[in-house]
Amino acid sequence: MQAINAEWTSTEEDIARRAFDIAHKREITSLIDLVRAKVNSLTEIEDIWRLHDFLSVKRHEIDGRYDYRLSILVFVFAGLVKDGWLNINELEGLNTDKIAKISALACM
């Protein structure tokens, strides 16, 4: 992933942090709900090991997805929009060029 060399104003950083946190909370809440459902359906030891494997994969995915380095944040937001964890409207206030790049990348 190549970094986009774009300056971020302090206002944009505040908007970005808020949007980033919203998406993260949404995904974590969804994961917790899913895990609760999986736990309630455990009947065998193999179910526990499958849950463990599932959680290991999810941890890797989430840790990789939520990277708040400004140099790659446009790509992070594009992925979050594409995956449905963030709405492009929640980035309102960012520079129009950044929003256009995020929108274009999210549609790829």
Z-matrix of the N, CA and C atoms (Angstrom, degrees):
N
C 1 1.450
C 2 1.529 1 107.56
N 3 1.289 2 116.81 1 117.65
C 4 1.452 3 122.03 2 -178.91
C 5 1.519 4 108.91 3 -85.40
N 6 1.335 5 116.21 4 135.49
C 7 1.456 6 120.65 5 -179.67
C 8 1.521 7 110.64 6 -72.15
N 9 1.314 8 114.95 7 146.01
C 10 1.455 9 120.79 8 173.87
C 11 1.520 10 106.69 9 -96.73
N 12 1.291 11 115.95 10 124.30
C 13 1.454 12 120.21 11 -178.11
C 14 1.519 13 108.73 12 -83.85
N 15 1.311 14 115.81 13 90.68
C 16 1.459 15 121.25 14 -178.84
C 17 1.517 16 108.91 15 -134.48
N 18 1.285 17 114.78 16 138.95
C 19 1.461 18 120.13 17 177.53
C 20 1.523 19 108.91 18 -80.26
N 21 1.299 20 116.09 19 146.19
C 22 1.463 21 123.40 20 177.49
C 23 1.516 22 108.22 21 -118.91
N 24 1.320 23 116.57 22 124.23
C 25 1.460 24 119.97 23 175.30
C 26 1.529 25 107.96 24 -75.16
N 27 1.304 26 116.38 25 165.44
C 28 1.472 27 118.95 26 178.47
C 29 1.527 28 111.01 27 -63.95
N 30 1.320 29 117.39 28 -34.44
C 31 1.467 30 120.60 29 176.46
C 32 1.516 31 110.15 30 -64.89
N 33 1.334 32 117.02 31 -44.42
C 34 1.460 33 120.92 32 178.37
C 35 1.526 34 110.78 33 -63.28
N 36 1.328 35 117.01 34 -38.86
C 37 1.462 36 119.83 35 178.28
C 38 1.524 37 110.64 36 -63.06
N 39 1.333 38 117.25 37 -39.24
C 40 1.470 39 120.55 38 177.07
C 41 1.525 40 111.39 39 -63.93
N 42 1.331 41 116.38 40 -44.62
C 43 1.472 42 121.66 41 178.12
C 44 1.524 43 109.58 42 -62.09
N 45 1.319 44 116.01 43 -45.48
C 46 1.461 45 121.53 44 -178.79
C 47 1.532 46 110.92 45 -62.54
N 48 1.308 47 116.87 46 -44.29
C 49 1.469 48 120.28 47 -179.35
C 50 1.525 49 110.59 48 -62.54
N 51 1.330 50 115.77 49 -42.80
C 52 1.470 51 120.51 50 179.60
C 53 1.533 52 110.43 51 -62.65
N 54 1.316 53 116.48 52 -47.21
C 55 1.467 54 121.30 53 -179.67
C 56 1.530 55 110.65 54 -63.54
N 57 1.304 56 116.64 55 -42.98
C 58 1.463 57 122.61 56 178.81
C 59 1.529 58 109.99 57 -59.02
N 60 1.326 59 115.80 58 -47.23
C 61 1.464 60 120.92 59 -179.45
C 62 1.528 61 112.04 60 -65.83
N 63 1.332 62 116.96 61 -37.68
C 64 1.469 63 121.31 62 177.64
C 65 1.525 64 109.75 63 -61.79
N 66 1.318 65 116.90 64 -48.90
C 67 1.462 66 120.89 65 -179.02
C 68 1.526 67 110.58 66 -62.39
N 69 1.313 68 116.04 67 -44.03
C 70 1.470 69 120.19 68 -179.83
C 71 1.528 70 110.50 69 -60.96
N 72 1.315 71 116.51 70 -45.28
C 73 1.465 72 120.00 71 -179.90
C 74 1.530 73 110.74 72 -63.02
N 75 1.319 74 116.85 73 -41.14
C 76 1.472 75 120.59 74 178.16
C 77 1.525 76 111.22 75 -59.30
N 78 1.321 77 115.23 76 -47.02
C 79 1.456 78 117.96 77 -176.87
C 80 1.524 79 111.27 78 -68.50
N 81 1.308 80 117.10 79 -40.18
C 82 1.464 81 120.74 80 179.51
C 83 1.527 82 110.14 81 -65.49
N 84 1.320 83 117.62 82 -42.47
C 85 1.464 84 121.34 83 177.95
C 86 1.521 85 110.53 84 -61.02
N 87 1.319 86 116.50 85 -43.15
C 88 1.456 87 121.33 86 178.02
C 89 1.528 88 110.65 87 -62.37
N 90 1.319 89 116.47 88 -43.40
C 91 1.454 90 120.88 89 179.34
C 92 1.525 91 111.05 90 -63.41
N 93 1.311 92 117.39 91 -43.65
C 94 1.470 93 120.99 92 178.62
C 95 1.525 94 110.42 93 -59.92
N 96 1.324 95 116.61 94 -44.51
C 97 1.471 96 120.12 95 178.28
C 98 1.530 97 111.01 96 -61.26
N 99 1.320 98 116.46 97 -42.27
C 100 1.453 99 121.14 98 179.88
C 101 1.532 100 111.01 99 -65.38
N 102 1.319 101 116.36 100 -42.62
C 103 1.468 102 120.43 101 179.56
C 104 1.526 103 110.34 102 -64.87
N 105 1.323 104 117.45 103 -40.84
C 106 1.472 105 119.82 104 177.14
C 107 1.524 106 110.83 105 -57.63
N 108 1.324 107 115.76 106 -44.24
C 109 1.466 108 119.74 107 179.30
C 110 1.525 109 110.82 108 -63.75
N 111 1.325 110 116.60 109 -41.86
C 112 1.464 111 120.20 110 179.41
C 113 1.530 112 110.94 111 -65.38
N 114 1.317 113 116.83 112 -41.34
C 115 1.468 114 120.78 113 179.52
C 116 1.527 115 110.24 114 -62.32
N 117 1.303 116 116.18 115 -41.15
C 118 1.461 117 119.79 116 -179.41
C 119 1.527 118 113.05 117 -66.97
N 120 1.323 119 117.03 118 -16.11
C 121 1.464 120 119.54 119 -179.73
C 122 1.531 121 112.29 120 -104.54
N 123 1.317 122 117.99 121 8.05
C 124 1.466 123 120.53 122 178.52
C 125 1.528 124 110.25 123 -66.36
N 126 1.311 125 115.70 124 130.08
C 127 1.461 126 119.57 125 177.14
C 128 1.529 127 112.26 126 -132.13
N 129 1.305 128 116.78 127 -21.11
C 130 1.465 129 121.03 128 -176.67
C 131 1.525 130 109.66 129 -135.99
N 132 1.306 131 115.43 130 161.11
C 133 1.459 132 121.03 131 179.03
C 134 1.525 133 110.95 132 -59.44
N 135 1.318 134 117.16 133 -34.95
C 136 1.469 135 120.13 134 178.96
C 137 1.528 136 111.22 135 -62.34
N 138 1.319 137 116.76 136 -31.99
C 139 1.469 138 120.39 137 176.34
C 140 1.528 139 110.58 138 -62.85
N 141 1.298 140 116.47 139 -37.01
C 142 1.475 141 121.15 140 178.88
C 143 1.517 142 109.84 141 -66.23
N 144 1.332 143 116.98 142 -44.24
C 145 1.467 144 119.65 143 -179.43
C 146 1.526 145 111.05 144 -66.49
N 147 1.332 146 116.66 145 -37.05
C 148 1.475 147 119.55 146 176.36
C 149 1.526 148 110.40 147 -64.64
N 150 1.327 149 116.09 148 -39.75
C 151 1.468 150 119.71 149 177.39
C 152 1.525 151 110.11 150 -63.39
N 153 1.298 152 116.92 151 -42.07
C 154 1.465 153 121.15 152 177.51
C 155 1.529 154 110.73 153 -58.98
N 156 1.329 155 115.50 154 -47.39
C 157 1.474 156 119.91 155 179.38
C 158 1.523 157 111.06 156 -62.06
N 159 1.323 158 116.33 157 -43.61
C 160 1.463 159 121.87 158 177.93
C 161 1.534 160 110.49 159 -57.90
N 162 1.327 161 116.29 160 -46.61
C 163 1.463 162 120.14 161 -179.05
C 164 1.526 163 111.72 162 -66.33
N 165 1.307 164 117.34 163 -35.96
C 166 1.473 165 120.29 164 177.50
C 167 1.519 166 110.87 165 -62.22
N 168 1.328 167 115.89 166 -44.03
C 169 1.467 168 120.42 167 178.60
C 170 1.525 169 110.22 168 -64.50
N 171 1.330 170 116.59 169 -46.24
C 172 1.467 171 120.77 170 -179.26
C 173 1.522 172 111.31 171 -60.89
N 174 1.324 173 116.90 172 -41.15
C 175 1.466 174 119.37 173 178.82
C 176 1.520 175 110.57 174 -60.86
N 177 1.310 176 116.25 175 -44.51
C 178 1.467 177 120.64 176 178.81
C 179 1.529 178 110.54 177 -61.59
N 180 1.327 179 117.40 178 -45.53
C 181 1.466 180 121.69 179 179.72
C 182 1.526 181 111.55 180 -61.19
N 183 1.313 182 115.86 181 -49.04
C 184 1.470 183 120.30 182 -176.24
C 185 1.519 184 111.00 183 -67.87
N 186 1.321 185 117.31 184 -43.38
C 187 1.470 186 119.89 185 177.93
C 188 1.524 187 111.18 186 -60.36
N 189 1.333 188 116.79 187 -35.93
C 190 1.461 189 120.05 188 179.14
C 191 1.513 190 113.62 189 -77.16
N 192 1.309 191 117.03 190 -31.61
C 193 1.461 192 121.72 191 -176.30
C 194 1.528 193 112.24 192 -75.01
N 195 1.313 194 117.49 193 -38.30
C 196 1.462 195 120.67 194 -172.87
C 197 1.525 196 110.58 195 -98.31
N 198 1.310 197 114.14 196 81.27
C 199 1.461 198 123.12 197 -179.76
C 200 1.529 199 107.04 198 -116.43
N 201 1.330 200 116.17 199 110.44
C 202 1.462 201 119.65 200 -173.78
C 203 1.537 202 112.76 201 -94.53
N 204 1.293 203 117.65 202 43.64
C 205 1.466 204 119.26 203 172.05
C 206 1.518 205 107.61 204 -87.06
N 207 1.314 206 116.44 205 126.26
C 208 1.460 207 120.93 206 -176.63
C 209 1.530 208 111.76 207 -56.63
N 210 1.317 209 116.98 208 -31.78
C 211 1.467 210 120.53 209 -176.83
C 212 1.527 211 112.62 210 -66.22
N 213 1.329 212 118.62 211 -21.82
C 214 1.471 213 120.76 212 -179.91
C 215 1.529 214 112.49 213 -121.68
N 216 1.309 215 116.93 214 6.49
C 217 1.463 216 121.03 215 -173.72
C 218 1.527 217 113.14 216 -61.24
N 219 1.316 218 117.77 217 -31.86
C 220 1.471 219 120.52 218 176.96
C 221 1.532 220 109.18 219 -60.14
N 222 1.334 221 117.09 220 -42.33
C 223 1.464 222 121.48 221 178.83
C 224 1.531 223 111.08 222 -68.09
N 225 1.321 224 115.94 223 -40.84
C 226 1.469 225 120.79 224 178.15
C 227 1.518 226 109.61 225 -59.79
N 228 1.333 227 116.77 226 -49.26
C 229 1.461 228 120.49 227 179.82
C 230 1.529 229 111.57 228 -62.52
N 231 1.313 230 117.04 229 -39.52
C 232 1.468 231 119.57 230 178.51
C 233 1.526 232 110.42 231 -60.08
N 234 1.309 233 116.75 232 -43.07
C 235 1.456 234 120.67 233 178.14
C 236 1.518 235 112.28 234 -64.59
N 237 1.328 236 116.33 235 -40.57
C 238 1.463 237 120.51 236 179.79
C 239 1.526 238 111.46 237 -67.10
N 240 1.326 239 116.16 238 -38.22
C 241 1.469 240 119.86 239 176.93
C 242 1.531 241 109.06 240 -67.16
N 243 1.310 242 116.39 241 -46.72
C 244 1.468 243 121.11 242 -178.79
C 245 1.530 244 111.34 243 -59.52
N 246 1.332 245 116.45 244 -39.12
C 247 1.463 246 121.18 245 -177.62
C 248 1.529 247 113.14 246 -84.94
N 249 1.339 248 116.54 247 -3.29
C 250 1.455 249 120.11 248 175.23
C 251 1.525 250 115.90 249 86.36
N 252 1.320 251 117.44 250 9.31
C 253 1.469 252 119.83 251 179.24
C 254 1.520 253 112.12 252 -86.57
N 255 1.323 254 116.49 253 -13.40
C 256 1.453 255 121.51 254 -178.40
C 257 1.521 256 108.32 255 -142.60
N 258 1.316 257 115.81 256 143.21
C 259 1.455 258 121.53 257 176.44
C 260 1.521 259 107.43 258 -100.94
N 261 1.310 260 116.76 259 138.59
C 262 1.466 261 120.41 260 -178.69
C 263 1.527 262 111.59 261 -56.18
N 264 1.333 263 117.01 262 -30.44
C 265 1.467 264 120.47 263 178.63
C 266 1.524 265 112.26 264 -64.66
N 267 1.317 266 117.44 265 -23.13
C 268 1.460 267 120.70 266 179.53
C 269 1.523 268 112.22 267 -75.45
N 270 1.306 269 116.47 268 -4.63
C 271 1.464 270 121.76 269 176.19
C 272 1.526 271 112.01 270 -100.87
N 273 1.324 272 115.56 271 7.28
C 274 1.465 273 120.28 272 179.56
C 275 1.523 274 109.92 273 -55.05
N 276 1.313 275 114.86 274 132.60
C 277 1.459 276 121.44 275 -177.84
C 278 1.516 277 112.04 276 110.41
N 279 1.344 278 116.06 277 -16.71
C 280 1.459 279 118.75 278 173.15
C 281 1.518 280 108.47 279 -75.19
N 282 1.298 281 116.25 280 158.65
C 283 1.457 282 123.19 281 175.89
C 284 1.528 283 108.87 282 -52.68
N 285 1.318 284 116.80 283 138.24
C 286 1.466 285 121.04 284 -176.88
C 287 1.533 286 112.18 285 -59.89
N 288 1.324 287 117.59 286 -31.11
C 289 1.469 288 120.09 287 177.35
C 290 1.531 289 110.54 288 -65.57
N 291 1.320 290 117.02 289 -40.55
C 292 1.456 291 120.28 290 178.42
C 293 1.531 292 110.51 291 -64.79
N 294 1.323 293 116.23 292 -44.87
C 295 1.461 294 119.67 293 179.73
C 296 1.524 295 110.76 294 -63.02
N 297 1.318 296 116.90 295 -40.05
C 298 1.473 297 120.43 296 178.13
C 299 1.526 298 110.62 297 -63.00
N 300 1.332 299 117.39 298 -42.31
C 301 1.470 300 120.56 299 179.06
C 302 1.526 301 110.90 300 -65.11
N 303 1.322 302 116.07 301 -43.12
C 304 1.462 303 120.71 302 179.50
C 305 1.528 304 109.53 303 -61.97
N 306 1.313 305 116.52 304 -46.58
C 307 1.483 306 121.26 305 179.63
C 308 1.515 307 110.80 306 -60.33
N 309 1.320 308 117.12 307 -46.16
C 310 1.461 309 120.82 308 -178.83
C 311 1.526 310 111.07 309 -63.63
N 312 1.307 311 116.88 310 -44.00
C 313 1.469 312 120.43 311 -179.46
C 314 1.528 313 111.11 312 -68.10
N 315 1.309 314 117.22 313 -34.63
C 316 1.464 315 120.54 314 -179.22
C 317 1.525 316 111.71 315 -68.99
N 318 1.315 317 116.89 316 -22.79
C 319 1.474 318 120.83 317 -179.21
C 320 1.522 319 112.39 318 -88.92
N 321 1.305 320 118.01 319 -6.59
C 322 1.474 321 120.90 320 -177.34
C 323 1.502 322 110.62 321 -73.23
